[in-house]
Structures are given as C-alpha cells and as structure tokens.
Amino acid sequence: MALVSKLLRQPMVAKSQKLAQFAVRIFADKRIYIAGDTENVPEMSLLKQIDIAFLPMNLPYTMIPEMVANAARSFRPKVQCWKQYSVSMV
C-alpha cells in the first residue's frame, strides 16, 4: 500500500511532489509504515494493523510533535518511531 505525501504548509514543495512518499512494507510478520516528508493527512487514517510506524518530525518541511502524535492516534501503530528529528526543534 502506498499513499501520496502532502506538505500542506509548503505549497511550492508539495506542488513538485508527484510520487508516493510513504508505504507499508511487510517484513516477516510485521507491517511497517515508513513515511516520507509529509504532514498529518487524513489518508493516514486508512492505515490498518500497523506494527511499527516511522513518522517524520522536523520543521519546516514535516510535522511538529503535536502533528506526529495526532497522526499516530489516527491509525494507532503498536510502536511509533520518529525519523528526521532535529535537536534544533527542542
């Protein structure tokens, strides 16, 4: 399963993105969701039975901590990991 990523706050960047930026992969018996540069979009709620989710958290092009939390709540992965995290956000 693949969904198109969206950068709602960065329209010029989002306009140039045409490819899927995140996908669900199955390794052994685990469903792993690997997000590209994206924001918390409604399509994330379509994800089901995700064991591990890697979500981007790094301004200005991805999500802030609150958006990551809301995204994870929308599909409830068993384990959530941040990626692209920047210490400068703290």
C-alpha positions as CSV (number, residue, x, y, z in Angstrom):
1,M,0.0,0.0,0.0
2,A,1.3,3.4,-0.9
3,L,-0.1,6.9,-0.3
4,V,0.9,10.3,-1.7
5,S,2.5,12.5,0.8
6,K,1.3,16.1,1.3
7,L,3.1,19.2,2.6
8,L,0.1,21.4,3.2
9,R,2.1,24.2,4.8
10,Q,4.7,24.2,1.9
11,P,2.7,24.6,-1.3
12,M,5.6,25.1,-3.6
13,V,7.3,21.9,-2.4
14,A,4.1,20.0,-2.4
15,K,3.4,21.1,-6.0
16,S,6.5,19.4,-7.2
17,Q,5.8,16.0,-5.5
18,K,4.2,13.5,-7.8
19,L,5.4,10.2,-6.4
20,A,4.2,8.1,-3.4
21,Q,6.3,9.2,-0.4
22,F,5.2,6.6,2.2
23,A,4.4,2.9,2.1
24,V,3.5,-0.1,4.2
25,R,6.0,-2.9,3.9
26,I,5.8,-6.3,5.4
27,F,8.9,-7.9,6.9
28,A,8.4,-11.3,8.4
29,D,5.0,-10.9,10.0
30,K,5.3,-7.2,10.9
31,R,3.5,-4.4,9.0
32,I,5.8,-1.4,8.9
33,Y,4.8,2.1,7.8
34,I,7.6,4.3,6.6
35,A,6.5,7.9,6.0
36,G,8.4,10.2,3.7
37,D,8.3,14.0,4.0
38,T,4.6,14.5,4.9
39,E,2.3,16.2,7.3
40,N,-0.6,14.7,9.3
41,V,-3.0,14.0,6.4
42,P,-6.5,12.4,6.6
43,E,-5.3,9.5,4.4
44,M,-3.2,8.2,7.3
45,S,-6.4,7.0,9.0
46,L,-6.7,4.5,6.1
47,L,-3.7,2.6,7.5
48,K,-4.7,-0.5,9.4
49,Q,-2.9,-3.0,11.7
50,I,0.4,-1.2,11.6
51,D,3.0,-2.8,13.9
52,I,5.8,-0.2,13.6
53,A,5.5,3.4,12.2
54,F,8.3,5.7,11.3
55,L,7.0,9.3,11.1
56,P,8.9,12.4,10.2
57,M,9.3,15.2,12.7
58,N,11.5,18.0,11.5
59,L,10.4,21.6,10.7
60,P,9.9,23.3,8.3
61,Y,9.0,20.5,5.9
62,T,7.4,17.8,8.0
63,M,5.4,17.6,11.3
64,I,5.8,19.2,14.7
65,P,5.5,16.9,17.7
66,E,1.7,17.5,18.1
67,M,1.1,16.6,14.5
68,V,3.1,13.4,14.9
69,A,1.0,12.5,17.9
70,N,-2.2,13.2,16.1
71,A,-1.1,11.2,13.1
72,A,-0.2,8.2,15.3
73,R,-3.5,8.4,17.0
74,S,-5.3,8.3,13.7
75,F,-4.1,4.7,12.9
76,R,-2.7,3.5,16.2
77,P,0.6,1.7,15.4
78,K,1.9,-0.7,18.1
79,V,5.3,1.1,18.1
80,Q,6.0,4.6,16.9
81,C,9.4,5.9,15.9
82,W,10.4,9.4,14.9
83,K,12.7,10.0,12.0
84,Q,14.4,13.1,10.7
85,Y,14.2,14.5,14.2
86,S,16.2,17.7,14.8
87,V,17.5,18.8,18.1
88,S,17.0,22.4,17.0
89,M,13.3,21.8,17.4
90,V,13.6,21.5,21.2
